[in-house]
């Protein structure tokens, strides 16, 4: 089962109230200034251990190469990056984690969306639980 994540306001956060992973060392922090939500590495690694395929779905114009490199420096390795450069792959996503209930740009009628927004210290557990629920219920 494929679980995808939106970047902005889900994995990349700008809200000062949301805890973030440590900033990359100089000069990487200048090349990759995005702040990563705390728990992102733990969540992606745990999903992959449980057999889920992890994907970034970004409607922004960041290139897959940039996104891969950024996460690699945080020790996170996604199975796939879907952007505006390769949107046809979106139809294989089962669960999408986003800050909106109806994500823009995804044309998959069977897609289940799990909304994450604002500070939430239990977000990793909630996403893991939802992924298991969708997988077990065949939703």
C-alpha positions as CSV (number, residue, x, y, z in Angstrom):
1,X,0.0,0.0,0.0
2,X,1.3,3.5,-0.9
3,X,1.2,6.3,1.6
4,X,2.0,9.8,0.3
5,X,2.8,13.1,2.1
6,X,2.3,16.7,1.1
7,X,5.3,18.8,1.8
8,X,4.0,22.2,2.8
9,X,2.5,22.4,6.3
10,X,2.8,18.6,6.8
11,X,6.5,17.7,6.5
12,X,7.8,21.2,5.9
13,X,6.6,23.5,8.6
14,X,6.9,27.3,9.2
15,X,4.7,27.6,12.3
16,X,6.9,28.5,15.3
17,X,4.7,26.3,17.5
18,X,5.5,23.1,15.7
19,X,8.6,21.3,16.8
20,X,11.1,20.6,14.0
21,X,14.0,18.3,13.4
22,X,17.5,19.8,13.9
23,X,18.6,22.2,11.2
24,X,21.1,20.9,8.7
25,X,24.7,22.0,9.2
26,X,26.1,25.0,7.2
27,X,26.3,25.2,4.2
28,X,23.5,22.6,3.6
29,X,21.1,24.8,5.7
30,X,21.4,27.5,3.0
31,X,20.8,25.1,0.1
32,X,17.9,23.4,2.0
33,X,16.3,26.0,4.3
34,X,13.0,24.1,4.9
35,X,12.2,23.1,8.4
36,X,11.2,19.5,8.8
37,X,8.4,18.5,11.3
38,X,9.8,16.6,14.2
39,X,9.2,12.9,13.9
40,X,9.3,12.8,10.1
41,X,12.3,10.4,10.0
42,X,10.8,8.1,12.6
43,X,7.5,8.0,10.8
44,X,8.8,7.3,7.3
45,X,11.3,4.6,8.5
46,X,8.5,2.9,10.6
47,X,6.1,2.9,7.6
48,X,8.7,1.3,5.4
49,X,9.6,-1.3,8.1
50,X,5.9,-2.2,8.1
51,X,5.9,-2.7,4.3
52,X,4.3,0.5,3.2
53,X,5.6,2.3,0.1
54,X,6.3,6.0,1.0
55,X,5.8,8.8,-1.5
56,X,6.0,12.5,-1.6
57,X,3.2,14.2,-3.5
58,X,4.2,17.8,-4.1
59,X,2.2,20.1,-6.2
60,X,4.9,22.7,-5.9
61,X,7.6,23.1,-8.6
62,X,10.4,21.7,-6.5
63,X,12.1,19.1,-8.6
64,X,12.3,15.4,-7.6
65,X,16.1,15.7,-7.5
66,X,15.9,18.6,-5.0
67,X,13.3,16.8,-2.8
68,X,15.3,13.5,-2.8
69,X,18.5,15.4,-1.9
70,X,16.9,17.4,0.9
71,X,15.4,14.3,2.6
72,X,18.6,12.3,2.0
73,X,20.4,14.8,4.2
74,X,17.8,14.1,6.9
75,X,18.3,10.3,6.5
76,X,14.9,9.9,5.0
77,X,14.6,7.9,1.8
78,X,11.2,8.0,0.0
79,X,10.3,5.2,-2.4
80,X,8.9,7.8,-4.9
81,X,8.5,11.5,-5.4
82,X,5.5,12.6,-7.4
83,X,5.5,16.3,-8.5
84,X,4.0,18.4,-11.2
85,X,6.7,16.9,-13.4
86,X,5.2,13.3,-13.1
87,X,1.6,13.6,-11.9
88,X,0.4,10.4,-13.6
89,X,1.7,8.3,-10.7
90,X,-0.9,9.8,-8.3
91,X,-3.5,7.1,-9.1
92,X,-1.6,4.5,-7.2
93,X,-1.8,6.3,-3.8
94,X,-4.0,4.7,-1.2
95,X,-3.6,7.2,1.7
96,X,-2.5,10.8,1.5
97,X,-1.4,12.8,4.5
98,X,-2.1,16.5,4.0
99,X,-3.1,19.7,5.8
100,X,-6.2,19.9,3.7
101,X,-9.1,17.5,3.6
102,X,-9.4,17.8,-0.2
103,X,-5.8,18.1,-1.6
104,X,-5.4,20.2,-4.7
105,X,-4.2,18.5,-7.9
106,X,-4.9,14.8,-7.0
107,X,-7.4,13.2,-9.3
108,X,-7.8,9.9,-7.5
109,X,-11.4,9.2,-6.5
110,X,-10.4,6.2,-4.3
111,X,-7.9,8.2,-2.3
112,X,-8.2,8.4,1.5
113,X,-6.9,11.6,3.0
114,X,-5.7,12.0,6.6
115,X,-5.5,15.6,7.7
116,X,-2.6,16.8,9.9
117,X,-2.4,20.5,10.9
118,X,-0.8,22.6,13.5
119,X,1.2,21.3,16.5
120,X,0.5,17.7,17.4
121,X,2.9,15.6,19.5
122,X,1.1,12.4,18.5
123,X,1.1,12.9,14.8
124,X,3.5,10.0,14.1
125,X,1.3,7.5,16.0
126,X,-1.9,8.9,14.3
127,X,-0.5,8.5,10.8
128,X,0.8,5.0,11.6
129,X,-2.6,4.0,13.0
130,X,-4.5,5.4,10.0
131,X,-2.2,3.6,7.6
132,X,-2.8,0.3,9.3
133,X,-6.6,1.0,9.4
134,X,-6.7,1.7,5.7
135,X,-4.6,-1.3,4.9
136,X,-6.6,-3.7,7.1
137,X,-10.0,-2.4,6.0
138,X,-9.1,-2.3,2.3
139,X,-10.3,1.3,2.2
